[in-house]
Amino acid sequence: MTTTALGVLLALLLFWAVGAHNRLVRLNHVVAACHEPIDAQLRLRQQVLQQLLQMSRSLEPAAALAASVAAMQGAIDALAQRPSAAAPLERVLKAHRQLDLSLAELWVCAQLSQHAGSDPAFAQAAQALDHVQDRLTLLIEPHQSSVSAFNQAVQEWPARLLVPLSSLKPLPSLQPLAQGVAAQAWRAFG
């Protein structure tokens, strides 16, 4: 009788663990699906940044911005390969922080040198960048909800026991992509 009870208990625990793993996989797929429109906006932002970079080659912060744009492109490409993995998400966030600082420096330099006011194409590219950023902000909300649901599921039992054994790890939020110094600097000047 105790052997049967132990077997039933082990079977229940196994089914519970398989159910928890399947839930994590399903939520992971939701995170990946929410990433597709964000990826499109990030790539569009990269195109606008390349245009802006071409127009601002004469400004001092252009070299730092070029390096930041290149780093962000590499991070976006890595994230496209694994959109629901923690390491590529962290890489995008790190590249975004650097890009944001470089872009803020460019805005200040452009305003001080009167570059933004004298070149309508520069102002148009900056406004296009602002519009892309606004759309990106809207797209991050559903992604954030899916990441929160996934991270909550990771903390529940028995998933908490399964996470160290699987490739499914808690995910960082992309919310910082919706904010930044650069957008605030441009809006203050523009």
LINBEL-V975765 format. One record per pair of residues at least 12 apart in sequence whose C-alpha atoms are under 8 Angstrom apart, sorted by the first residue. I is the first residue (numbers start at 1). J is the second residue. Records with the same first field share a line. If there is no record, write none. Layout:
BEGIN
I: J + J
END
This chain:
BEGIN
16: 158
17: 158 + 159 + 162
20: 157 + 158 + 159
21: 159 + 162
23: 153
24: 150 + 153 + 154 + 159 + 168
25: 168
27: 146 + 149 + 150
28: 84 + 150 + 168
29: 84
30: 146
31: 83 + 84 + 143 + 146 + 147 + 150
32: 83 + 84
34: 142 + 143 + 146
35: 83 + 143
37: 139
38: 136 + 139 + 140
39: 76 + 80
41: 132 + 135 + 136
42: 76 + 136
43: 73 + 76
44: 132
45: 129 + 132 + 133
46: 69 + 73
48: 125 + 128 + 129
49: 69 + 129
50: 69
51: 125
52: 122 + 125 + 126
53: 65 + 66
55: 122
56: 122
59: 106 + 109 + 110
60: 106 + 109
61: 102 + 105 + 106 + 109
62: 106
64: 102
65: 99 + 102 + 103 + 106
68: 95 + 98 + 99 + 102
69: 99
71: 95
72: 92 + 95 + 96 + 99
75: 88 + 91 + 92 + 95
76: 92
79: 92
84: 171
85: 168 + 169 + 171
86: 169 + 170 + 171 + 172
89: 171 + 172 + 174
90: 172
93: 174 + 176 + 177
96: 177
97: 180
100: 180 + 181 + 182
101: 181 + 182
103: 182
104: 181 + 182 + 183 + 185 + 186
105: 182
107: 182 + 185 + 186 + 189
108: 185
111: 189
123: 190
126: 186
130: 183
133: 178
134: 178
136: 177 + 178
137: 177 + 178 + 179
140: 174 + 175 + 177 + 178
141: 175
143: 174
144: 173 + 174 + 175
147: 171 + 172 + 173
150: 170 + 171
151: 170 + 171
154: 169 + 170
END
